[in-house]
Amino acid sequence: MKLLCNAKIYTLDADYPLASSLLIDRDRIVAVDEKSSSRLLTESNFPEGIIQEKIDLEGRTVIPGLIDAHVHLQNYALGLQKINCETATREECLSRVKAKAAQTPPGEWIYGHGWNQNVWDEGYGYAADLDKVAPRNPIYLTAKSLHAGWVNSLALNIIGINEHTPDPKDGRIGRDQDGKLNGLVFESAMALIEDALPQPSIDYITNAICDAQKELWRMGLTGLHDFDESDCFSALQLLDNRGDLKLRIMKSIPLHLLPEAIRLGLRPGFGNEYLFIGQVKAFADGALGPHTAAMFQPYEDDSSNLGMLMLTADEVFDHGKLAAQNGLAMAIHAIGDRAVHEVLNGFERLRRFEKSQNIKGLRHRIEHVQLIDPQDSTRLAELDIIASMQPFHVLSDLRMADAYWGNRAKYSFAWQIQNKAGAILAFGSDAPVESPNPFWGLYAAVTRRCFDGYPGAQGWYPEQRLNIMDALKAFTFGAAFACGMENRIGKLAPGYFADLLVLDKDLFECNPEEIKDIQPQATMVGGEWVYGGF
């Protein structure tokens, strides 16, 4: 057994919220001492000699391991090897592409991620811009939102997209005022590019995830919910079979694979303590930045644009009914107020169906919930729908929300509205859209203030700020509940897995401004130090 003692342990367990020692047997916590380390050592049920390792943490802060409730793990892992296009100017992005092209053999694809035309004075980049800096290599750069792509002319030629190529359903190919291709693709049109790209092998993806895992441990993550495709699942299984997977990962099922999952008999929780099946993922709309989030009223700067609604309430019900009949819950991406409304209407019908069929306990969720109509504000709680939200999005998007949603923005990223209504919050990052650093997410939830201090000391719509305990619960209990693991992770209590962090400062006592700078000194998963250690 292993004893961690002389620590300040925030257990997130109501029975003993603050403790000083934990006793760990292999991968689980067997005892928690809320007074002093000596008591654990003298209990009769832990005889002398049973503790092989005693670690004095010298008063350091300990919290449960943090869980990111929304990650695109394969995209994040492969993205660590792409050009970082998250730059202050379009010119700097193009400069990085030029430098990469100088080191890349002609004809080889070059990838990048992270551009955001909303922060560039020049606005969108086009194919002609990439043609100038990299004429010999096909280029594909994904937007920070992952809802738009940017390619050069060579890439368009190789893939076979031309002026006569029609827009796909739920997508758009960018064209200039003369109808000529401009190098941009939006929403499902991105698949025209991605389906034609050279695909990395499963072994390559596996090794990339293995490397990314180390970064996630360093940031303080011990678990995550993955929303990538089947190649990621295959890679995770290989990693798990090798014994190298040391993150607890809920793997979603893409909607288009639901019939196959049903044929295979997959159910939530199938797997083991490190890799298990979760909800069915679907998309109801696009995103704020590219103006594809589905809206009741037009965007402030585009009076004819209501975004793109990809699922109606009837379709939500139809897909949800099929899933529910086979024991599977739904996780539906909805960002605009109309998309959220349609999904809630679909879920309302679905809950009635489940009740009529005596189907209980399905943990449906809405991913993002970035803008909600005031009349819908309590419906997630009333329907027992989990609000899976990403607090750092507010720091990236608040200026866009003001510009594109106007006064409606007061109901955007409305964590406190959901919290007070009684909805369960499950927080994440949407990495690689944002950094998966959970302390950045905690900072955003508590302050709603950008790293540069904008928009002021009180933050943006400060009435939506959370206190640090509620924010931490969303990264622990809420995320654990969303994947059906709340009786095993998300707390530091007897019978729970020994997943925990040792921090360099007390996040409950430090200035909120310091939360973003907190660094785990050590990360433990299943009783094993996977980062740092003592």
Buried (B, 14 or more C-beta within 10 A) or exposed (E): BBBBBBBBBBBBBEEBEEBBBBBBBEBBBBBBBBEEBEBBBEEEEBEEEEBEEBBBBEEBBBBBBBBBBBBBBBBBBBBEEBBEBBBEEBEEBBEBBEEBBEEBEEEEBBBBBBBBBBBBEEEBBBBEBBBEBBEEBBBBBBBBBBBBBBBBBBBBEBBEBEEEBEBBEBBBBBBEEEEEBBBBBBBBBBBBBBEBBEEBEBEBBBBBBBEBBEBBBBBBBBBBBBBBBBBBBBBBBBBBEEEBBBBBBBBBBBBEBBEEBBEEEBEBBBBEEBBBBBBBBBBBBBBBBBBBBBBBEBBBEEEEEBBBBBBBBEBBBBBBBBBBEBBBBBBBBBBBBBBBBBBBBBBBBBBEBBEEEEBEEBBBBBBBBBBBBEEBBBBBBBBBBBBBBBBBBBBBBBBBBBBBBEEBBBBBBBBBBBBEBEBBBBBBBBBBBBBBBBBBBBBBBBBBBBEEEEBEEEBBBBEBBBBBEBBBBBBBBBBBBBBBBBEBBBBBBBEBBBBBBBBEBBBBEBEBBBBBEBBBBBBBBBBBBBBBEB
